[in-house]
């Protein structure tokens, strides 16, 4: 994750920035034309120290005229085969300032003076991530197994149907295959 959120103690704000093209958020649903706000994950930096990824609520567009706010570049990624109704988009941030209270601080917190408070059970934060990824692996295994069984059973029965049909016809007309 390359998007950064640097805490500015003087103004009590976070500065969100996409420093490279690979930091651009790509493909979020609804971002192309309709979203006015998003939950953005960025690496939190306080006085040069990296505290890892954290979530932030970010207003993307003006509520009056629906235009992107200053420092925010976003748009629709264009037509997608089979998904034309979903306006997937891209988002690039150029030193966008948001108030400190727009950080999702249920577990980890940043105080007014820039002190970082770790979550009480830091390892629990990764539980959801591990469960989701485990579910993805399990799901892909199940889909792969179902595909394998479908193909196996289909070709197994096709093979045996033709095999037994051949045997049946051979025993019914044993010498007709020679001529």
Secondary structure as a PSIPRED ss2 file (coil, helix, strand):
# PSIPRED VFORMAT (PSIPRED V4.0)

   1 X C   1.000  0.000  0.000
   2 X C   1.000  0.000  0.000
   3 X C   1.000  0.000  0.000
   4 X E   0.000  0.000  1.000
   5 X E   0.000  0.000  1.000
   6 X E   0.000  0.000  1.000
   7 X E   0.000  0.000  1.000
   8 X E   0.000  0.000  1.000
   9 X C   1.000  0.000  0.000
  10 X C   1.000  0.000  0.000
  11 X C   1.000  0.000  0.000
  12 X C   1.000  0.000  0.000
  13 X E   0.000  0.000  1.000
  14 X E   0.000  0.000  1.000
  15 X E   0.000  0.000  1.000
  16 X E   0.000  0.000  1.000
  17 X E   0.000  0.000  1.000
  18 X C   1.000  0.000  0.000
  19 X C   1.000  0.000  0.000
  20 X C   1.000  0.000  0.000
  21 X H   0.000  1.000  0.000
  22 X H   0.000  1.000  0.000
  23 X H   0.000  1.000  0.000
  24 X C   1.000  0.000  0.000
  25 X E   0.000  0.000  1.000
  26 X E   0.000  0.000  1.000
  27 X E   0.000  0.000  1.000
  28 X E   0.000  0.000  1.000
  29 X C   1.000  0.000  0.000
  30 X C   1.000  0.000  0.000
  31 X C   1.000  0.000  0.000
  32 X C   1.000  0.000  0.000
  33 X C   1.000  0.000  0.000
  34 X C   1.000  0.000  0.000
  35 X C   1.000  0.000  0.000
  36 X C   1.000  0.000  0.000
  37 X E   0.000  0.000  1.000
  38 X E   0.000  0.000  1.000
  39 X E   0.000  0.000  1.000
  40 X E   0.000  0.000  1.000
  41 X E   0.000  0.000  1.000
  42 X E   0.000  0.000  1.000
  43 X E   0.000  0.000  1.000
  44 X E   0.000  0.000  1.000
  45 X E   0.000  0.000  1.000
  46 X E   0.000  0.000  1.000
  47 X C   1.000  0.000  0.000
  48 X C   1.000  0.000  0.000
  49 X E   0.000  0.000  1.000
  50 X E   0.000  0.000  1.000
  51 X E   0.000  0.000  1.000
  52 X E   0.000  0.000  1.000
  53 X E   0.000  0.000  1.000
  54 X E   0.000  0.000  1.000
  55 X E   0.000  0.000  1.000
  56 X E   0.000  0.000  1.000
  57 X E   0.000  0.000  1.000
  58 X E   0.000  0.000  1.000
  59 X E   0.000  0.000  1.000
  60 X C   1.000  0.000  0.000
  61 X E   0.000  0.000  1.000
  62 X C   1.000  0.000  0.000
  63 X C   1.000  0.000  0.000
  64 X C   1.000  0.000  0.000
  65 X C   1.000  0.000  0.000
  66 X C   1.000  0.000  0.000
  67 X C   1.000  0.000  0.000
  68 X E   0.000  0.000  1.000
  69 X C   1.000  0.000  0.000
  70 X C   1.000  0.000  0.000
  71 X C   1.000  0.000  0.000
  72 X E   0.000  0.000  1.000
  73 X E   0.000  0.000  1.000
  74 X E   0.000  0.000  1.000
  75 X E   0.000  0.000  1.000
  76 X E   0.000  0.000  1.000
  77 X C   1.000  0.000  0.000
  78 X C   1.000  0.000  0.000
  79 X C   1.000  0.000  0.000
  80 X C   1.000  0.000  0.000
  81 X C   1.000  0.000  0.000
  82 X C   1.000  0.000  0.000
  83 X C   1.000  0.000  0.000
  84 X C   1.000  0.000  0.000
  85 X C   1.000  0.000  0.000
  86 X C   1.000  0.000  0.000
  87 X C   1.000  0.000  0.000
  88 X C   1.000  0.000  0.000
  89 X E   0.000  0.000  1.000
  90 X E   0.000  0.000  1.000
  91 X E   0.000  0.000  1.000
  92 X E   0.000  0.000  1.000
  93 X E   0.000  0.000  1.000
  94 X C   1.000  0.000  0.000
  95 X C   1.000  0.000  0.000
  96 X E   0.000  0.000  1.000
  97 X E   0.000  0.000  1.000
  98 X E   0.000  0.000  1.000
  99 X E   0.000  0.000  1.000
 100 X H   0.000  1.000  0.000
 101 X H   0.000  1.000  0.000
 102 X H   0.000  1.000  0.000
 103 X E   0.000  0.000  1.000
 104 X C   1.000  0.000  0.000
 105 X C   1.000  0.000  0.000
 106 X C   1.000  0.000  0.000
 107 X C   1.000  0.000  0.000
 108 X C   1.000  0.000  0.000
 109 X E   0.000  0.000  1.000
 110 X E   0.000  0.000  1.000
 111 X C   1.000  0.000  0.000
 112 X C   1.000  0.000  0.000
 113 X C   1.000  0.000  0.000
 114 X C   1.000  0.000  0.000
 115 X C   1.000  0.000  0.000
 116 X E   0.000  0.000  1.000
 117 X E   0.000  0.000  1.000
 118 X C   1.000  0.000  0.000
 119 X C   1.000  0.000  0.000
 120 X C   1.000  0.000  0.000
 121 X C   1.000  0.000  0.000
 122 X H   0.000  1.000  0.000
 123 X H   0.000  1.000  0.000
 124 X H   0.000  1.000  0.000
 125 X H   0.000  1.000  0.000
 126 X H   0.000  1.000  0.000
 127 X H   0.000  1.000  0.000
 128 X H   0.000  1.000  0.000
 129 X H   0.000  1.000  0.000
 130 X H   0.000  1.000  0.000
 131 X H   0.000  1.000  0.000
 132 X H   0.000  1.000  0.000
 133 X H   0.000  1.000  0.000
 134 X H   0.000  1.000  0.000
 135 X H   0.000  1.000  0.000
 136 X H   0.000  1.000  0.000
 137 X H   0.000  1.000  0.000
 138 X H   0.000  1.000  0.000
 139 X H   0.000  1.000  0.000
 140 X H   0.000  1.000  0.000
 141 X H   0.000  1.000  0.000
 142 X H   0.000  1.000  0.000
 143 X H   0.000  1.000  0.000
 144 X H   0.000  1.000  0.000
 145 X H   0.000  1.000  0.000
 146 X H   0.000  1.000  0.000
 147 X H   0.000  1.000  0.000
 148 X H   0.000  1.000  0.000
 149 X H   0.000  1.000  0.000
 150 X H   0.000  1.000  0.000
 151 X H   0.000  1.000  0.000
 152 X H   0.000  1.000  0.000
 153 X H   0.000  1.000  0.000
 154 X H   0.000  1.000  0.000
 155 X H   0.000  1.000  0.000
 156 X H   0.000  1.000  0.000
 157 X H   0.000  1.000  0.000
 158 X H   0.000  1.000  0.000
 159 X H   0.000  1.000  0.000
 160 X H   0.000  1.000  0.000
 161 X H   0.000  1.000  0.000
 162 X H   0.000  1.000  0.000
 163 X H   0.000  1.000  0.000
 164 X H   0.000  1.000  0.000
 165 X H   0.000  1.000  0.000
 166 X H   0.000  1.000  0.000
 167 X H   0.000  1.000  0.000
 168 X H   0.000  1.000  0.000
 169 X H   0.000  1.000  0.000
 170 X H   0.000  1.000  0.000
 171 X H   0.000  1.000  0.000
 172 X H   0.000  1.000  0.000
 173 X C   1.000  0.000  0.000
 174 X C   1.000  0.000  0.000
 175 X C   1.000  0.000  0.000
 176 X C   1.000  0.000  0.000
 177 X C   1.000  0.000  0.000
 178 X C   1.000  0.000  0.000
 179 X C   1.000  0.000  0.000
